[in-house]
Amino acid sequence: GENVEQHPSTLSVQEGDSAVIKCTYSDSASNYFPWYKQELGKRPQLIIDIRSNVGEKKDQRIAVTLNKTAKHFSLHITETQPEDSAVYFCAASNNFNKFYFGSGTKLNVKP
Amino acid sequence: DSGVTQTPKHLITATGQRVTLRCSPRSGDLSVYWYQQSLDQGLQFLIQYYNGEERAKGNILERFSAQQFPDLHSELNLSSLELGDSALYFCASSWNRGTNTGELFFGEGSRLTVL
């Protein structure tokens, strides 16, 4: 089955700095890669996603890049704010089935 | 509010017991996914149903079973419970009326504590 690895497990940045979280996947059939944000005690929520026919996608301060050849994708958050503090999960899916999640990155944005 | 309803929110039981977790998907969503999240851990994919049929199976133990009913709600049954089964169990839904944007809509989760 699919194996998604995520790094780092924790990330601490100063407010205003950028944060980068990286994921790799193993199944070349995976073609959809979402990122979810989970605030403490709450449910995961989608923040951005990318499909395998696109190399990069941006939404305001958040961007995701995908390298299909290397089987890795990354989340970039610029101008971080304290409200960005949360756990971020990457995931890989084949045609929206079997979403396999990474182990999560706890982001702490220091004011 | 995601539109996905999970009950119960909290459940405390003893080792060896059996519990049932219930999930009602968003209106119109045909697919239900179950995930297990242990303390400070990631989301472990357990199983997926689509319109009443099992579509994909992940790391689900033999002691666990699930089903999706004709009204599309789903139940996850956990039996012969062990201490290590203590976790937050999430249900998510997607495939609204057969089309899919890719987004999983998660419920608030059911927190299971096994003593």
Interface residues (C-beta under 8 A of the other chain):
Chain A: G1 Q6 Y32 P34 Y36 K42 R43 P44 Q45 L46 D49 R51 F89 A91 S93 F96 N97 K98 F99 Y100 F101 G102 S103 G104
Chain B: S2 Y33 Y35 Q41 G42 L43 Q44 F45 Q48 R55 A56 G58 F90 A92 S94 W95 N100 G102 E103 L104 F106 G107 E108 G109
